[in-house]
Amino acid sequence: MSKVVKVIEVLAQSDKSWEDAAQNAITEASKSVRNIKSIYIQEKSAKVTDNKISKYRITAKISFVID
C-alpha cells in the first residue's frame, strides 16, 4: 500500500529567529494536522523596528502523510 503525502503552505513568525518561526509553524500546524514529515522554508523575511529586527518571518511548505 502506498502512502499519499499532502503539502500545505504556511506563514509564521517569531521574535527570536527564523528557526523559532519554523518551529512555531510546526507547532501550530500540528494542532490540526497529524503525521507531519517535513518542512521546506521557501522564503525568509524580517520586520525592522528602530534599526533592529523585531520579527523573523517565514513562508514554508509542510508535508504530512494522509491516513
N, C-alpha and C positions, 0 to 999 in steps of 0.2 A: 504494500500500500504506500503510495507516495504522499508526501505532505504538501500542503498548499501554504505559501507564505504571503502575507498581506503587508503592504507598506503604507504608512501614514506620514504626512508632513506635519511637523510641529514647530512652534516658536517658543523659546524660553529665554529667561534672563536671570542674572544673579548679580549681587553686589560684590562678590568675591573674585570670580574667574570664569573663563569660558568652560573649563572643566566642571565647575559647580553648576553652571547653566545647563550643561548636558545631563548631569545627574538630576537636576530639577525636572528636566523633560522626561526622563525615565521614571522618576518617582510619580509624577502626575499622570503620565500615560498608564502606568501600572494600576492605577485606581479603577480603570475601566477596560484595560486590555490585559490578557494573560499571555504567557509563553513568549515574552519579548526576547528576541535573539540578538539584535544588533542595533546600533545607532550610527548613522552616517552624517557627519557635520557638513552641510553644504556651504554655509556662509557664516561668517563671524562679523559682528559689528559692535560698536560701543557708543554709549551716550556719554558726553563730556559735560561736566559742570565745574565751573571755576578752574579751568585748565587741568582737570583730573578726570579720569574715567570714573563715572558714577554707576554705570550699569553695563555689564557684559551681556551681549545678546547673541543668540544662535538661531539659525534655521536648520532643521535637521530632519532626516527621514528615519523612522523607527520601523523595524521589521519584526513581525511576530508570526508564529505558526497558528493556523486556524485549526480548531478542534474538529 
